[in-house]
Each structure stands twice: as C-alpha cells, then as structure tokens.
C-alpha cells in the first residue's frame, strides 16, 4: 500500500509526531510538510494527515488541504491543547474530519495533547510527546487497513 505522511506544524510538535508516525510505516514512506505536498497526492492509497488545533478546528492551511483529499484511506493525527478525553477534543476532531470531502473514509485518528500554557511556543527539548505511541499507532493502523483492503 502506497502511503504518505503530510503535516502542518506551527511549533514543531506536529512535525515530531509526523516523523514518529513515518517511522512506524514502511521504510521510504515520505514525510512532508504541507507546503511540500506532492501534486500527485491522489496516487497514494493512504494519507496520514497531521495538523494542529486552531480555535477548535484544523489550522487554516490544513483545512484548505483537507477539503481536497479524496484518497481511499485517510488517517488524521492532531496536536491539541486540552485533555484528550474532553468534549472539546471530541468537537475539535469532529470539525477536522468534517473538513474532508463528503463520503471520505477516515481509518483512524490519533491525538496528542500538549500543555495549553505553552501552545504557541516552540517545542521544548524535554517535552514528552509519547512518540513511541504515535509510531505504534501508525504500525497498527496500517496493518488494520491492509487486512481490510
């Protein structure tokens, strides 16, 4: 299955998570910021799409791209600034998914919660983003997609 990791990152957190996700996918899987997204994105079977929360939804750059994704398999990973089990995070994920074209299948979601008091600051050296969890998520999600496909 031809996969790609695309991400939007303001502070470096989503980039770090994207890199961990790419490490959980087959060697050579591209991991690119949105501004380097290939023109042939529709040629990929699976897009792992990373973004950061902006006022309970996707950041503007990511939202514009989400509206165009029509790949067979879409996986969303997001960096948010709230408790992962809060209603706000559920609403944020829903808003992100609703930015996709109608009838788009989302095969998985992964959320990393960060300290809201540092949300707009660059990533700190000692910040725990649980990168091994992101890598495991990618491995397990791709395996599940391949079994179903």
N, C-alpha and C positions, 0 to 999 in steps of 0.2 A: 504494500500500500504506500503510495507516494504521499508523504506528509511534509508539512512546513510549520514553523513557529513564527508568528508575526506578533509584534508587541508595540505598545505605546507606553513610554515611561517618562515621567516628569522628574523624578528624584533618583532614579537608579534602582528602586526596589523591584518594579515590574520587570526590568531588564534582567536582574539577577534571577528572578523566578523563571523567566523565559529560558535562560541559559540552563537552569536545572531541569526544566521540562525537556529541553532539547537533548540533554544528557540521558534522559530516560527513553529516548526514541532511537531508532536505528542510526548507526554511525553515518555521518554525512547529511543528516536532516538539516536543512537550512534554518537558521535562527536570525531573523532580521527585524530591524525597527520598521515601523510603518512607512517611513519615507524611503525605504529601500525595497518595499514590497514589489515583487516581480509583476510585470504586466500580464504574465501567463498564469496568474493565481488560480484560474479555473481549471488548470491542468493538474492540480493537486487534489487527491481524493479526500484528504483530511487536513483541516486548518486548525491548529492550536492558536487561539487568538487571545492575547493578553492586553489588558487595559487597566487604567486606574480610575477610581471613583471621582466624579466631579458633580457635586450637588445631587447626589442620589441617582446618578446615571453614568453612562460612559463619558469619558472626556470627549470634547468636540471632534478632535482628529479621528479618534477611534470610531465614534458614532457615524461619521461620514463613510468610513470603510465598511463598517458592519452592514450598512444598508445595501451594499453591493455584493456581499458574499453569498454565493449560491452553490457552494461545494457540497458534495454528498454528505460529508461529516464535518461538523463544526464543534470544537471544544473551546469553552470560554474559561479563562482564568483571570482573576481580578485582584487588585490590591485595594482594600477598603480601610476605613478608619473608624471601625465600630466593632462591637462584639460579634463574632461570626454567627451566633445564634439569635441575634436581634432581628426584630421586624424590619428595621432599616436596611440591614444587609439583604434580606429576602426581597425587599422592594427594589433595592439597587440592582440585584441580579436580574430581576424581572424586567426592569427598564432596559438593561443591557440586551437581554435576549429579545425583547420586543423591538429593538432597533434593527434586527435582522429582517430580511425579506419574509413575507408570509410563507408559511409551509416549510420553513427551514428547519431541519432536524438538528437539535443540539444533543450531542452524545455524551457530554459531561461538563461539569463546572467545578472549579477549584477556587477557593477564596483564601487570600492571605490577609489577615487583619494586622494593622500596624497601630502604633500609638498615635492617636489623633493630634496630640500636642506637638508632634514632630512631622506631621503630614506633609508640609510643604518644604521641609528641609532635606538636603541631600542625605542619602543613606549613611548611617553611621557604621564604623568598622565593626563594632561589637553587636550590631543588630541581628537578632535571631529571626530569620525568615523561614525557618524549617525547610530548607532547600531539599533535604533528602525526602521529605514528604511530597514535595512537588515532583521530584523525579519518579517516585513510586507511583504517584497519580498518573503520570504520563505513560509509564510502562503498562500499568493495569488497564488504563482506558484504551490504549491502542490494542492491547491483547483482546479486550472485550469486543471492540469494533471489528477486529479481524475474524473473530469466531462467528459473529453475526453475519458478516458480509459474504 
